[in-house]
Amino acid sequence: MLFVLSGFGFLLSPPSFDLVVFPGRAVTKSIRITNVSRETLFIEVKKEDFVIDARGKVKWLDPGVYPFSCHEYVEVNPLSFTILPGEKKTVRFTVNLPQNARGEYSGVLVFRSVRLPKVWKPTVVLEGEVVCALYIKAANTVVKNGDIKNITYEGDTIFVEFSNDGNCRLKPSVTITVWDGAEKVYEKKVEGETVLRHSRRVFAFPFKKKGRFRVIARIDYGGLEILEGEREILVR
C-alpha cells in the first residue's frame, strides 16, 4: 500500500502482515531477508509508528507515540545481524496482545542496512532501509464505522471529508456525482486509500464547470451501510 518492497541491496518477504490474534495467545511470524547486493551488510531492526494525515501524507513517529501502536505487544529476534552477499536470513517476531485489547493496532519494523567496509574505516556508509508494515487485530473485537463529515468546494475542487469512527483501518470507496438539474455532469470514484482508526481523510475531486450544482457523495467503507451525503455548490 504505502510501503516499499526493497531497499538498497536487500529484499524483504513478505512486505507486510495483516494478522488476527486472540488476546492472551502468542503468535510468531517470520520475515525473510535476502541480500541481493555484492556487499556484506549489517542490518539493524527497529520499531516505528506512523500516522496518515487528512491529505494522505505519512508521518513517522517513535514507537509508542501513536495511541494504537502495536509495538508494546511485539518482540523481535534478532534485532541485528550480518548477512553475506546472496545469503538469506530469517527474523522472527512474536505478538502477544493483552486480554483487554480491542480493535486493530499498527506499526512498522524498519530494517536499516549498513555496508561493512572491506578495510576498516572510522565511519560506515548508510546503505538503505526497508519497512515491514504490521496490522494486528484483536480477534472478535473489530468494529467498522464511518461518517461523512463535510462536503465543500474550494479552488476548483470538491472536497469530501470522511471520518473513520471505528477501531480498525478502512479503505473506503468514494464516489461523487454532480448534477445540473436532472443532468449528470460529472462522476468520479476513488478507492484503496487507507484511513487509520479514529482518523479522518479528505478526498479531492477537481471540478471547474461553472454554475449551481448538486453534489452527492457515496462512501462504501465495508460496514453495514453505504454512506450518502448531499451538498449544493455554486461555482462562479
Backbone hydrogen bonds in HBPLUS format (Angstrom, degrees):
<---DONOR---> <-ACCEPTOR-->    atom                        ^
c    i                          cat <-CA-CA->   ^        H-A-AA   ^      H-
h    n   atom  resd res      DA  || num        DHA   H-A  angle D-A-AA Bond
n    s   type  num  typ     dist DA aas  dist angle  dist       angle   num
A0007-GLY N   A0010-PHE O   3.03 MM   3  5.58 176.1  2.03 170.9 171.9     1
A0036-VAL N   A0009-GLY O   2.87 MM  27  5.31 135.1  2.07 130.0 141.7     2
A0011-LEU N   A0034-THR O   2.89 MM  23  5.16 151.5  1.97 142.7 152.1     3
A0034-THR N   A0011-LEU O   3.05 MM  23  5.16 157.2  2.11 138.1 144.7     4
A0013-SER N   A0032-ARG O   2.99 MM  19  5.19 135.4  2.20 144.1 154.1     5
A0032-ARG N   A0013-SER O   2.82 MM  19  5.19 176.3  1.82 154.5 153.2     6
A0133-ALA N   A0015-PRO O   3.21 MM 118  6.70 143.7  2.35 145.0 140.9     7
A0017-PHE N   A0133-ALA O   2.80 MM 116  6.21 146.6  1.91 152.6 163.5     8
A0135-TYR N   A0017-PHE O   2.88 MM 118  6.03 147.6  1.99 149.6 160.2     9
A0019-LEU N   A0135-TYR O   2.79 MM 116  6.18 158.0  1.84 169.7 171.0    10
A0137-LYS N   A0019-LEU O   2.79 MM 118  6.09 172.9  1.79 156.5 158.1    11
A0021-VAL N   A0137-LYS O   2.82 MM 116  6.08 168.7  1.83 175.3 178.7    12
A0139-ALA N   A0021-VAL O   2.89 MM 118  5.46 164.5  1.92 131.7 134.8    13
A0025-ARG N   A0022-PHE O   3.01 MM   3  5.64 155.5  2.07 146.9 147.3    14
A0024-GLY N   A0097-LEU O   2.75 MM  73  5.72 156.9  1.80 149.5 152.1    15
A0027-VAL N   A0095-VAL O   2.89 MM  68  5.18 153.7  1.96 145.7 154.5    16
A0095-VAL N   A0027-VAL O   2.72 MM  68  5.18 165.3  1.74 158.5 160.5    17
A0029-LYS N   A0093-PHE O   2.94 MM  64  5.60 161.3  1.98 161.5 165.2    18
A0093-PHE N   A0029-LYS O   2.98 MM  64  5.60 157.7  2.03 151.6 158.3    19
A0031-ILE N   A0091-VAL O   2.78 MM  60  5.21 152.0  1.85 153.6 163.2    20
A0091-VAL N   A0031-ILE O   2.90 MM  60  5.21 164.4  1.92 153.9 158.6    21
A0033-ILE N   A0089-LYS O   2.79 MM  56  5.27 171.4  1.80 160.7 163.6    22
A0089-LYS N   A0033-ILE O   2.88 MM  56  5.27 157.9  1.93 149.6 157.1    23
A0035-ASN N   A0087-GLU O   3.03 MM  52  5.63 168.4  2.04 166.5 169.8    24
A0086-GLY N   A0035-ASN O   2.82 MM  51  5.12 141.5  1.96 139.4 148.6    25
A0116-LEU N   A0040-THR O   3.15 MM  76  5.97 174.1  2.16 158.6 160.5    26
A0041-LEU N   A0083-ILE O   3.00 MM  42  5.39 166.2  2.02 158.0 156.5    27
A0083-ILE N   A0041-LEU O   2.85 MM  42  5.39 161.6  1.88 158.6 164.5    28
A0042-PHE N   A0114-VAL O   2.83 MM  72  5.12 165.7  1.85 150.4 155.3    29
A0114-VAL N   A0042-PHE O   2.80 MM  72  5.12 147.9  1.91 141.8 152.7    30
A0043-ILE N   A0081-PHE O   2.81 MM  38  5.50 165.0  1.84 172.6 172.9    31
A0081-PHE N   A0043-ILE O   2.96 MM  38  5.50 145.8  2.08 147.9 158.4    32
A0044-GLU N   A0112-ARG O   2.86 MM  68  5.29 159.4  1.90 154.0 158.9    33
A0112-ARG N   A0044-GLU O   2.90 MM  68  5.29 163.4  1.93 159.8 162.4    34
A0045-VAL N   A0079-LEU O   2.76 MM  34  4.95 160.3  1.80 148.5 145.7    35
A0046-LYS N   A0110-VAL O   2.90 MM  64  5.12 160.4  1.94 144.1 150.6    36
A0110-VAL N   A0046-LYS O   2.69 MM  64  5.12 170.8  1.70 162.2 163.5    37
A0048-GLU N   A0108-VAL O   3.07 MM  60  5.44 157.8  2.12 155.0 154.7    38
A0108-VAL N   A0048-GLU O   2.94 MM  60  5.44 164.0  1.97 161.6 159.2    39
A0049-ASP N   A0061-LEU O   2.92 MM  12  4.82 169.5  1.93 136.5 138.3    40
A0061-LEU N   A0049-ASP O   2.81 MM  12  4.82 168.2  1.82 134.2 132.3    41
A0051-VAL N   A0059-LYS O   2.98 MM   8  5.37 150.4  2.07 147.1 156.6    42
A0059-LYS N   A0051-VAL O   2.89 MM   8  5.37 163.3  1.92 154.8 157.9    43
A0053-ASP N   A0057-LYS O   2.91 MM   4  5.40 162.3  1.94 152.3 151.3    44
A0056-GLY N   A0053-ASP O   2.98 MM   3  5.32 166.3  2.00 116.8 119.8    45
A0202-VAL N   A0054-ALA O   2.69 MM 148  5.34 175.3  1.69 147.3 145.6    46
A0065-VAL N   A0062-ASP O   3.20 MM   3  5.83 164.9  2.22 140.3 140.9    47
A0069-SER N   A0066-TYR O   3.08 MM   3  5.25 137.5  2.27 129.5 122.5    48
A0106-SER N   A0068-PHE O   3.08 MM  38  6.60 153.6  2.15 154.2 160.8    49
A0070-CYS N   A0106-SER O   3.00 MM  36  4.99 142.6  2.14 125.3 126.6    50
A0073-TYR N   A0070-CYS O   2.91 MM   3  5.63 152.6  1.99 121.6 130.0    51
A0074-VAL N   A0071-HIS O   3.26 MM   3  4.98 171.9  2.27 102.6 104.7    52
A0096-ASN N   A0073-TYR O   2.98 MM  23  5.30 156.7  2.03 148.5 156.0    53
A0075-GLU N   A0094-THR O   3.01 MM  19  5.25 157.1  2.06 144.2 151.5    54
A0094-THR N   A0075-GLU O   2.83 MM  19  5.25 154.6  1.89 149.3 157.2    55
A0077-ASN N   A0092-ARG O   2.85 MM  15  5.41 157.3  1.90 167.2 170.5    56
A0092-ARG N   A0077-ASN O   2.90 MM  15  5.41 165.3  1.92 157.4 153.1    57
A0087-GLU N   A0084-LEU O   3.00 MM   3  5.23 161.9  2.03 129.1 132.2    58
A0101-ALA N   A0098-PRO O   3.15 MM   3  5.46 164.5  2.17 117.3 118.0    59
A0138-ALA N   A0103-GLY O   2.84 MM  35  5.47 166.0  1.86 154.7 157.8    60
A0104-GLU N   A0167-ASN O   2.81 MM  63  6.16 158.8  1.85 171.2 167.2    61
A0105-TYR N   A0136-ILE O   2.76 MM  31  5.16 160.3  1.80 143.9 149.9    62
A0136-ILE N   A0105-TYR O   2.76 MM  31  5.16 175.4  1.76 163.6 165.1    63
A0107-GLY N   A0134-LEU O   3.09 MM  27  5.33 135.9  2.30 147.4 151.0    64
A0134-LEU N   A0107-GLY O   2.80 MM  27  5.33 167.3  1.82 160.1 155.8    65
A0109-LEU N   A0132-CYS O   2.88 MM  23  5.12 158.0  1.93 142.9 149.3    66
A0132-CYS N   A0109-LEU O   2.83 MM  23  5.12 154.7  1.89 145.3 154.0    67
A0111-PHE N   A0130-VAL O   2.72 MM  19  5.16 175.5  1.72 172.1 171.0    68
A0130-VAL N   A0111-PHE O   2.89 MM  19  5.16 148.6  1.99 138.9 148.9    69
A0113-SER N   A0128-GLY O   2.84 MM  15  5.49 172.6  1.85 161.7 164.0    70
A0127-GLU N   A0113-SER O   3.04 MM  14  5.45 152.9  2.12 148.0 148.7    71
A0141-THR N   A0138-ALA O   3.27 MM   3  5.87 138.0  2.46 146.8 141.5    72
A0167-ASN N   A0143-VAL O   2.99 MM  24  5.61 154.0  2.06 151.3 159.0    73
A0165-ASP N   A0145-ASN O   2.88 MM  20  5.13 133.2  2.10 126.8 137.0    74
A0147-ASP N   A0163-SER O   2.98 MM  16  5.20 139.3  2.15 140.8 150.8    75
A0163-SER N   A0147-ASP O   2.84 MM  16  5.20 166.8  1.86 160.0 163.7    76
A0149-LYS N   A0161-GLU O   2.82 MM  12  5.40 150.5  1.90 148.4 156.2    77
A0161-GLU N   A0150-ASN O   2.87 MM  11  5.14 171.8  1.88 153.1 155.8    78
A0152-THR N   A0159-PHE O   2.91 MM   7  5.17 158.6  1.96 146.1 153.2    79
A0159-PHE N   A0152-THR O   2.78 MM   7  5.17 167.2  1.79 147.4 151.8    80
A0154-GLU N   A0157-THR O   2.92 MM   3  5.42 162.3  1.95 156.7 160.5    81
A0157-THR N   A0154-GLU O   3.14 MM   3  5.42 132.6  2.38 104.1 116.7    82
A0207-PHE N   A0156-ASP O   2.88 MM  51  5.32 170.0  1.89 129.8 133.1    83
A0158-ILE N   A0205-PHE O   2.80 MM  47  5.02 174.5  1.80 145.7 145.2    84
A0205-PHE N   A0158-ILE O   2.82 MM  47  5.02 148.7  1.92 148.8 157.7    85
A0160-VAL N   A0203-PHE O   2.91 MM  43  5.16 159.4  1.95 147.7 154.6    86
A0203-PHE N   A0160-VAL O   2.84 MM  43  5.16 169.0  1.86 150.5 150.1    87
A0162-PHE N   A0201-ARG O   2.84 MM  39  5.32 175.7  1.84 160.3 160.4    88
A0201-ARG N   A0162-PHE O   2.90 MM  39  5.32 155.7  1.96 152.1 159.4    89
A0164-ASN N   A0199-SER O   2.88 MM  35  5.49 171.3  1.89 168.3 169.5    90
A0170-LEU N   A0195-VAL O   2.87 MM  25  5.22 159.2  1.91 144.9 150.9    91
A0195-VAL N   A0170-LEU O   2.82 MM  25  5.22 156.2  1.87 159.7 163.7    92
A0173-SER N   A0220-ASP O   2.88 MM  47  5.12 163.9  1.91 138.3 143.2    93
A0220-ASP N   A0173-SER O   2.95 MM  47  5.12 159.6  1.99 148.3 151.9    94
A0174-VAL N   A0190-VAL O   2.71 MM  16  5.17 167.0  1.73 169.4 168.0    95
A0190-VAL N   A0174-VAL O   2.75 MM  16  5.17 159.1  1.79 151.4 158.7    96
A0175-THR N   A0218-ARG O   2.86 MM  43  5.21 168.7  1.87 159.4 163.1    97
A0218-ARG N   A0175-THR O   2.79 MM  43  5.21 164.1  1.81 158.2 163.8    98
A0176-ILE N   A0188-LYS O   2.98 MM  12  5.67 159.3  2.02 161.8 166.9    99
A0188-LYS N   A0176-ILE O   3.09 MM  12  5.67 152.9  2.17 151.5 159.6   100
A0177-THR N   A0216-ILE O   2.87 MM  39  5.26 155.1  1.94 149.7 158.1   101
A0216-ILE N   A0177-THR O   2.89 MM  39  5.26 166.6  1.91 157.2 161.8   102
A0178-VAL N   A0186-TYR O   2.81 MM   8  5.01 166.2  1.83 147.0 148.7   103
A0185-VAL N   A0178-VAL O   2.84 MM   7  5.73 157.8  1.89 153.8 161.2   104
A0179-TRP N   A0214-ARG O   2.84 MM  35  5.10 164.9  1.86 148.3 153.5   105
A0214-ARG N   A0179-TRP O   2.94 MM  35  5.10 163.5  1.97 147.4 153.0   106
A0180-ASP N   A0183-GLU O   2.74 MM   3  5.15 166.9  1.76 160.1 162.2   107
A0183-GLU N   A0180-ASP O   3.13 MM   3  5.15 163.1  2.16 120.2 120.4   108
A0211-GLY N   A0235-VAL O   2.86 MM  24  5.13 160.4  1.89 136.9 142.9   109
A0235-VAL N   A0211-GLY O   2.76 MM  24  5.13 177.9  1.76 159.0 158.7   110
A0213-PHE N   A0233-ILE O   2.86 MM  20  5.39 163.2  1.89 157.7 163.3   111
A0233-ILE N   A0213-PHE O   2.88 MM  20  5.39 157.5  1.93 146.7 154.3   112
A0215-VAL N   A0231-ARG O   2.72 MM  16  5.18 173.4  1.73 161.3 162.3   113
A0231-ARG N   A0215-VAL O   2.87 MM  16  5.18 151.9  1.95 147.2 155.3   114
A0217-ALA N   A0229-GLY O   2.81 MM  12  5.15 163.8  1.83 150.2 155.8   115
A0229-GLY N   A0217-ALA O   2.85 MM  12  5.15 155.4  1.91 146.9 154.6   116
A0219-ILE N   A0227-LEU O   2.93 MM   8  5.00 157.2  1.99 132.0 138.5   117
A0227-LEU N   A0219-ILE O   2.90 MM   8  5.00 144.5  2.03 159.3 149.6   118
